[in-house]
Amino acid sequence: MNVMLNSLPFLMQGLLVTLRVSGIVVAAALVLGVLFGVGLSFGPRWVAWPLRIYSDLIRGLPLLVLIFCVYYMLPLTGLNVTSFWAAVAALAAFQSAHVAEVTRGAVQSIPPGQHEAGKSIGLTFSQRMIYVVFPQALRRFLPPWINTVVSTVQGSALVSLVGIVDLMLAIQQVIGRTFKPMPMYILGALIYFVINYALSLMSRMLEARFAYVRE
Amino acid sequence: MSGNDPLVKVRGLTKSFGANQVLQGVDLDVPKGSVVSIIGASGSGKTTLLRCVNLLETYDGGSIEVDGVEVGYDLSDGRRRPRGERELAGIRADIGMVFQLFNLFPHLTATENVMLGLRKVRGMGKAEARAAAEQWLVRVGLADKLESLPIELSGGQQQRVGIARAVAMNPKVLLLDEITSALDPELVGEVLKVVRELARDGMTMMLVTHEMTFARDVSSRVVFMDGGRVAVEGSPKDVFGAPAQHERLRGFLARIELRDI
């Protein structure tokens, strides 16, 4: 018990890193993923095709492989990035592919008549997306999107493997000093669980909030 | 353009879906202020023709001019170049369309459905757009449904919102695609009444319909399509006056009941 309490301040620093990594990745993946998903769904062939390959390729790789690929390959291309940004880039690439698929599913659930109605009153493509498609697709987008957020927090633990002191690595460092793995892993598991359970609860609330019958 | 040119001018229009050529060279004029009904059996190409006019369907050959402007393609430098998104949106804003399945925006109230185009396409302020939208909804008899969502409205009421949404944009021509086909019979009348009023006010309209009595009463011209071509065109009296000269038209009319609305 003492071990857990004494290590808390140190773990909190790791937790902040975990939250920072997750936050940046979630934001980047949201923006990129929505753009990619729209491109996949409505883009001309020269847009949709490369995106399809990107999405299938990235989603087909284990996240850890992807992180190591980016971590070791970025320097080879002459890009000099810190391990933090390499890991964030890898996570963002991974999650953006998943968000793209979530977006694709959501926007493709909107019937063609909605696009036609939007066209018929003179809305441009982006206006049709913003005012007609997205508001209706939101309900289908939110639950699976929150799943990607949860999986981002989980996946962020892998950044410890390229030497970033996040919650995971902080836990392991404490274990290295105290030789008491069980209480520390239990504490770590608890912290991850609290974050992700909160997200799940939020997801359920949002689902209820947007579950109005407007079909 | 000269004052005598038709508002909508279709020339040699062709369109195929794969191997199936649904439009095989359609010529059609819609003068300003007239109501042209397009009738014909299903598969005759009438809905496709209508949808080509605001480029919900692209067309392969021929031309469609609305108010002197080629709809789908830029022919300015002698080549047939598809129009860009922005250009096309500008052209479509002046061509109203009412759909068979209403296609109202389900997340918006009746008023908001009508306001969307006024705000985002016509650039009206919120108050101005709301006033205009409410005025049109009152005109189509929905004064007490302004804040209703589409799901809370009957089919006939939804379709009247659809009409208000289209005419509020002040289009040059209004396209009506079988707008009563999805309605319960007792709701057809309230929708057609609105269309009659629009016709009386001089709205130029092209309509595809199965309501032959209505087509007879409201139209200036009736076009009978058959096999992707205009087979018969004339005044309602010419087309519906017994007995039809054209054999396929005679067969078509014999299968259709003329019901009074």
HADDOCK unambig.tbl for C-alpha pairs under 7 A between the chains (distance, minus, plus):
assign (segid A and resid 113 and name CA) (segid B and resid 103 and name CA) 5.52 0.50 0.50
assign (segid A and resid 114 and name CA) (segid B and resid 103 and name CA) 5.83 0.50 0.50
assign (segid A and resid 114 and name CA) (segid B and resid 105 and name CA) 6.77 0.50 0.50
assign (segid A and resid 116 and name CA) (segid B and resid 56 and name CA) 6.84 0.50 0.50
assign (segid A and resid 117 and name CA) (segid B and resid 103 and name CA) 6.02 0.50 0.50
assign (segid A and resid 119 and name CA) (segid B and resid 89 and name CA) 6.72 0.50 0.50
assign (segid A and resid 119 and name CA) (segid B and resid 92 and name CA) 6.88 0.50 0.50
assign (segid A and resid 120 and name CA) (segid B and resid 92 and name CA) 5.67 0.50 0.50
assign (segid A and resid 120 and name CA) (segid B and resid 93 and name CA) 6.55 0.50 0.50
assign (segid A and resid 120 and name CA) (segid B and resid 96 and name CA) 6.21 0.50 0.50
assign (segid A and resid 120 and name CA) (segid B and resid 97 and name CA) 5.91 0.50 0.50
assign (segid A and resid 121 and name CA) (segid B and resid 92 and name CA) 6.45 0.50 0.50
assign (segid A and resid 121 and name CA) (segid B and resid 93 and name CA) 4.97 0.50 0.50
assign (segid A and resid 121 and name CA) (segid B and resid 96 and name CA) 6.67 0.50 0.50
assign (segid A and resid 121 and name CA) (segid B and resid 117 and name CA) 5.66 0.50 0.50
assign (segid A and resid 121 and name CA) (segid B and resid 166 and name CA) 6.77 0.50 0.50
assign (segid A and resid 122 and name CA) (segid B and resid 89 and name CA) 4.33 0.50 0.50
assign (segid A and resid 122 and name CA) (segid B and resid 90 and name CA) 5.92 0.50 0.50
assign (segid A and resid 122 and name CA) (segid B and resid 92 and name CA) 4.96 0.50 0.50
assign (segid A and resid 122 and name CA) (segid B and resid 93 and name CA) 3.94 0.50 0.50
assign (segid A and resid 122 and name CA) (segid B and resid 121 and name CA) 6.31 0.50 0.50
assign (segid A and resid 123 and name CA) (segid B and resid 89 and name CA) 5.82 0.50 0.50
assign (segid A and resid 123 and name CA) (segid B and resid 121 and name CA) 6.38 0.50 0.50
assign (segid A and resid 124 and name CA) (segid B and resid 85 and name CA) 6.33 0.50 0.50
assign (segid A and resid 124 and name CA) (segid B and resid 86 and name CA) 6.04 0.50 0.50
assign (segid A and resid 124 and name CA) (segid B and resid 89 and name CA) 5.54 0.50 0.50
assign (segid A and resid 125 and name CA) (segid B and resid 85 and name CA) 6.99 0.50 0.50
assign (segid A and resid 132 and name CA) (segid B and resid 105 and name CA) 6.87 0.50 0.50
assign (segid A and resid 136 and name CA) (segid B and resid 107 and name CA) 6.56 0.50 0.50
assign (segid A and resid 214 and name CA) (segid B and resid 106 and name CA) 5.46 0.50 0.50
assign (segid A and resid 214 and name CA) (segid B and resid 107 and name CA) 5.92 0.50 0.50
assign (segid A and resid 214 and name CA) (segid B and resid 151 and name CA) 6.37 0.50 0.50
assign (segid A and resid 215 and name CA) (segid B and resid 106 and name CA) 5.82 0.50 0.50
assign (segid A and resid 215 and name CA) (segid B and resid 151 and name CA) 6.76 0.50 0.50
